[in-house]
Amino acid sequence: LGANIFLKTEFQQFTGSFKERGARNAILTLLREQGEESLKQSGVIAASAGNHALALAYHGKDLGVPVTVVMPTVAPLAKVDKCRKFGAKVIIKGAHIGEAKEFAEELIASENQSYVNGYDDPPIIAGAGTIGIEMIEDVPDLDAVVVPIGGAGLIAGIACAVKTLKPSAKVYGVEPEFAASYTEALKAGKPVPAHVTPTLADGLAVPVVGPHAFEVARHYVDECVTCTEKEVSLAILRLIENEKMVVEGGGASGLAALLPGAQLDRPELKGKNIVVPLCGGNIDTTVLGRVLERGLAADNRMKSLVAMVSDRPGGIAKLATLLADHGASIKDMYHERAFLHSNIDHVRVKCVLELQGKDHAKELKRALEEKGYNPVWDDEE
């Protein structure tokens, strides 16, 4: 990447994310304000796609405070299951975190519980700020920090701490292009609803940033950029292969923005000391498999092609032999006879191949064209 990247491994917290810092601080604050007997009887409630719910459930149990969490239907199954194991009452409601939050707020009055906003309550933001303090302590000569943005609580806390302790440091925010709520808030000058669609960075899919978090972040964050789904999947792949770290999409978004060709791949950051928090590692195993395949495709190590071959005996075998001779491993293959308007003695074959990278893909393409196959690759369709 051309820079000194320091990874802060928040995904190694017991519940798998940085959210523990704010969750425990928020419960302790409520215990002081309301009294132990009162809070331990009524409990707390929150809406979360997973990480805040996990942190609240774990520390609520540890502190003897009942926890109810409302999770949207898109919440990863692994996170839902862990919340139940930590003893929380789990309610699945809403298509996204915004709708889950609305339902949770409806329950507050009837259940007499205290609502803990996972990204906007001051104790939550303060808890996130401890990450910024540790960044300065661990890397005193840091030049920049790159922080994922969901509801903006994490970046508000980190940016406030970093800019207070080292004003010269740059603070960059990163959010997925499919959930750019902070970018929309900057345009409007205040938190506004943003269009959110499903993203690999599910933990960052917050339709409206928190008003308190936004007011803090807008004064300290130097710039906010977006990252693509391709970049997120590639960042997850790089972390697994190079660092042996399993990180969820939202947690890898900061690194995604620094990859070659991404928005923070800039000359002014080359050679700099950059700290990136890997803020979560709770990813479904099934999702991880799909993400890795996307990462391999983005890295040109998995490609698909469509080619016409003879429908006579040996037609597919000749293609398979050519692919093998050039070091391509066939992961999947199927052929189509019916929906064609070509010669009756030809079939269309689609192959999914495992390759060694971009140069290998170019070499294979040239070899296929020389033999008259004229393949159509996945990036040409």
N, C-alpha and C positions, 0 to 999 in steps of 0.2 A: 504493500500500500504506500510505501515511500514515507512512512511516518512511524514514530514510536508509539504503539498502541498499548495502553494499559487497560486490562479488562477487570472491572470490579464485579466479582462473582456473587451477586445478590441472590442468584438462583439457588445457592447452596444454603440459604436460610432453611430452617427446619420444615416450613410449609412450602418451600420452593419459590419464594419471591421476597422482594423488599418490603412488601406490605406489612410484615410483622412489626416493623419499627413504629409505624403510625398507629396500627391497631392496638397495640399494647398501651401506647401513650394515651390514646383516646379513652380506653376503658379505665385506666388509672385516673385520668382527669375527671371522668364522670363519677367514679367512686369517691373522689374528694369532694366534688360539688354536690352530689345527691345523698351521699352517705352509703356505706356498705350495705346496710340492711335493706334500704329502699331499692337500690339498683339490683341487688342479688335476688330480689323478689320479682321485679318487673322485667329486667333483662334489657338487651339491646337488639336492634334490628338494622339490617343493611341490605342494599341491592348491589349485586356484584356478579360479574361474568365468571368469577372464580377465585382469583388470588386474594382479594380483600376478604371475601367470604371465608376462605381457608384460614387466613391470619386471625380474623375475628373469632372464628369457631375455636381455634386452638388456644388462643390466649384467654378467651372467655371461659373455657373449661378450666384452664390453669388458675384463673382468678376467681372461679366460682360464680360467674355471671352467665345466665342463660342467653343463648344467641339464636336469633332467627335470621335466615338469609333468603332473599328472593333472588332467584337466578333466571336469566332469560333462557329461552329454548335453545339458543346457540352455544350455551356454556358447555365446555368440553366435559365429556362423561367422567374422565379421571378426576376432575375438580369437584364435580357433584358428589361422586362417591366418597372422596376424602372428607368433604364437609360433613357428611352423615357419620363417618367413622369418628370424627372429632366431637360428635355429640350435638351438632347444631340441628335445628329444625329447618329443613330445606323445602322451599316452595318454588316450583318452576312456573314462571309466568312472564309473558311478554316476548316480543320478537327480538328486542335488543335491550341494552342496559337502561335506556330511557324509559321504556314501558315497565320494566321491572321496578324501577325507582318509583314510578307513579303508584304502582300497586302497593309497594312497601309503605309509602306515605299514607295511603288509605288505612293501613293496619295500625298505624301509630296511635291514633285516637282510641280505637276499640281495644287494643291490647295494652295501652299505657306503657309502651316501650320507648326507649330513647334511640333516635335514629343516628347512625354513625355513617356519614358520607365518606366513601372510600377515597376521594380525591379532593375534597373541598373543605373539610373541617380543619380549623387551625391546628389542632393537635396532630392531625394526619400530616399536614404540610410540614409541621415542625419535625415529626419523625423522619420524613424524607430528607429534611435538611441535614440530619446527622450523616447521611451519605456524603454530602458535599464537604462536611468538616473532615471526614476520614479521607476523602480524595486529596485534600490539601496536605493532610498529615503524611499520607503515603507517598504522594508525588508532589513535593513542594515546588518543583520547577515546571509544573504543568502549564501548557499554553492554551489548551482548550478542553472542554468537555462536550460530549455529544450524547444527548439524553432523549429517550423515547417519550412521546407525548400521547396520553389518552385523555384523561380528564384534566391534565395539567398540574396535578398535585405534586408529582415527583419532580418535574422540572422546576416548579415554583420553589420548592424546598431546597433543591440542589443549587439552583441559580442564585438564590438569596444568600446561601452560605458561601458559595465560591466567590461571588462578586464582593461580598463583605470582607472576606479574608484575603482575596487576591483580585483587586479590581481590574488588573490588566488581562486576566484570563477571558477567553471568548467562550460563550455558552451557546451551543447550537441545539435546537430542538428538531426531532424527527418524528413524523407521523405517517401512517400508511395513506397512500393516495385514495384509498376507498373509504377513509374515515378522517378526513382533514378538518376536524372541528375547530382546532386552534387557529388554523389558517383563515377559516371563515370568520372567526371571532376577531382576528386582527383587522380584516377588511372592514368589518362592521363597527369596530371600536368597542365591542361588548360581546359577551357570549350569545350566540344565536344558533338555532338548530342547523345542523349540517346533514347533507345526504350521506347516509352510511349504508354500505353494502358489505356482505360477508368478506372477510379478509383473513389471511394466514395469521395476522397480528390481532387475533380476536380480543386479547386483553386491552387493546388500544381503541376498540370500536365504541367510542363514547360519542353520542350525537351532539351533546352540548357540554363544553368545558365548564368547570366550576367557576362561579363568579369571584370567589375569594382567591382561588388559585390563579385565575387570569389576571387579576389586578396586581398580584405579586410578580408573576412571570413577565408580564409586558414591560416592566421596568428593568428587568435584569437580563432577559434573553436577547441575544444579539440578532439571531436569525432563526427562522423555522423553515425546514425543507421537507419534502415528501419522499417516500421510497416506494418502489414498485413491488408487486408480488414476486416477480422474478428475482429481485435483489434480496428480498427477505428469505426466500427459499435457498438462494446461493449462500447467504450468510450463515444459515443454520447448517448447511452442508460443510462449509469451511470450518466452523467451530467443532463439528464432530470429527472431521478428518484431521485437522491440524492441532486442535487443543484438547480433543477427547472430552468435549463438553456438550451435553444435550440441553439446548435452550429453546424455549418456545418462540413463536413468531414475534410477539411484542417485545420480548427480551432481546432479540437479535436485531431489532430495527435500527438501533444506533450504529452498529457495525455495518448494516446493509447500506447505509447512506455514505459510507467511506469506501465502498468497493470500487474498483476501476469502472468508470463510466457513470457512477452514481453522482448525486448532486453535490456531495462534499468532496469529490475527487478533484481537488483544486491545488494549484501551484502554491498558494499561500499557506497551505497546511502541510506541505511536504517537509519532512525533517523535524516536525514539531512533536511535542509530547502531548498526546491526546488520551484522555481517560474516557472510557465507555462503560457505563453500568449495564451488565447483563442482568436485567431486572426480574426475570422469571424463567422457570424451567418446567412448568407444569403443562406438558403437551401429551395429548392422547397418543398411544402407541400406533394406532391405525392412521391417525393424521400424520404422525412422524414419517411413516412409510411413504405416504403420498407426497409429502413435502420433499423428502430425499429424492424421489424420482423427478420431481420438478426441478430440484437443484441440479441433478445430473443433466437434465435436458438443457437447462440454462447454461451449463458448463460445456455443452456440446459433447457430452460423454454418453448421452442417450439420444438417438435420433430416429425418426420414422420416415419412411419413404414409400412411395407408390410407384410400381413399375409394371409394364406389360410384358408378359412372357408367353411362350407357346403353350397351348393346352395339350400338346402331345407328350407322351412319356419322356421324362427327363427335362422338361422345360423348367420346372421349378428347381430341379437338382442343379442345373447349370448356373442359375442365379445364386443358389446357396453355396456352390463351390467357389464362385467368383468372390463372394463376400468373405468366405473362410480364407481364401488365398490372400486377401488383403487385411486380415486380422480383425474382421468384424464378427462379433458374437451375436447370433440371432436370439433375441429375448422372446419375441412373439412373431407369428406369421399367419396370415389367412388370405384366401383368394376369393375373388368375386367373378361370377360368370354371368349372372342375369342382367344386371343394370349397366350394360355396356352397349356402345354403338360402334364398336370396332370390328375387326375381322372375327369371324365365328370361331376360328381356331386359336384365339388368344384369350387369356384371362388377365385380370388385374390383381396383382399381388401387393399386399401392404406388409411391410416388415418393420419391426421395432428392433433397433440395433444398439448394442453397447459398444462404444468407441473409446478412443484414448484422448479425444479432445478435438479442438478446432482444426488443426493441421491434418489429423487423421481423417476427419470428415471431408475435407477438401480433396484429399488424395483418393478416397473411395468414390467420391462423386465423379472425379475425372476418369477413373477406371471404368465405372458403369457407363458413362457417356461414350467412351471409346468403343465399348462393346455393343453400342446401339440401344441401350435400355432407356435412355432419356428419363431418368427418374424425377418424380416431383417430391421434393423434400417438405417436411412439416412447416418450415419457415417460408415456403413458397406458395402454400395452398391459399 
